[in-house]
Amino acid sequence: ALDFGGDTGELFPGELAAERCWVVDPSGVAVRPPVRAVRSLAELPERGFELALAAQVFEHLAEPRATLARLAEKVTTTGAIYLEVPDERVLD
């Protein structure tokens, strides 16, 4: 699983974090092991994730549509993206 803007990785419970869990967060904050962290989507392999989530992040981005397209490149063809925004017009 991939948490875009995931800070320390606290959304991943212990047993899930032991699997292949990553956080993308430009702040460089230390993550909770065994979660792994990178600062940008470019640092991740292509199509490696079954689930990507971004909660309350896209409304802060300068280019949300372009970022969503880059995020989609990281998800497998059978995977899913969970996107939570306070107002869907963020993607207009």
N, C-alpha and C positions, 0 to 999 in steps of 0.2 A: 504494500500500500504506500501511497505517496501523499503527504500532507503539504500542500503549497501554502506557505506563510504560517507554518506550524510551530514556530517558536521552539520550545524545548521538546516537543513530541509528546506532550501530556495527553493528547487524544488517543494515543495507542495504549490499550491496557497491557499489562505485563506479558501475558501469553501471546498476544498479537505482536507486540514489539519484538519478541524473540524470532519472529518470522522475518521476512524481507521488508522492513519498514524504513522509509526515508522521509526526511523533512527538507523542504527548500525554504530557506529563510535568509534574506540578504544581511540580516543583522549580525550573523556569526555567533549568536548565543549558543552556549553549550547545550547539547541535547542529552536526554536521559538515556543511558545505555540500555539495551543494545541498538536503539534507534540510531540511524546514520544520518548525517546532515551534509548538505551542500548549499552554496550561496546562490546558485542559479540553475535554471532548467537545463542549460547547455552542458552542465557537468554530469548529467544523467544519461544512461543508455537509452536508445530509442525503443519504444514499444515493450518496455519491461514490466509494466505495472497493470494489475487487474483492476485496481481502484485508485483513483486520484480524488482528493477532496480539497476544497478551498472554501473555508467558512469565514465570511465577513472580511474578505481580502480584496476582491475585485473592485469594490467601490473606491479603493485607494490608489488604483493603478492609472497611469497616464494612457496606456493603450490596452484596455481590457480585452478587446476582441483578438488582437494579435497575440496576447499572452494566452488566451484560451486556446488558440490554434496551436501554439507551441506546447501547451500542456497536453492537448489531445495526441500529439506525436509521441508522448511517453506512455500512453495507455494501449494495451493490446487491443486487437480488433474485437474481442469478445468482452472487453472490460467496460468500466463505467466511470463517469466523472460526476461527483456530487459537488454542486456549486451553490453556495448560499450567499445571497446578497440582500440587503435591506430593501432594495427597489430594483426590479428587473430592468428599468430604463438605463441602468449602468451599462448595459451591453448595446444600447442603441447607437 
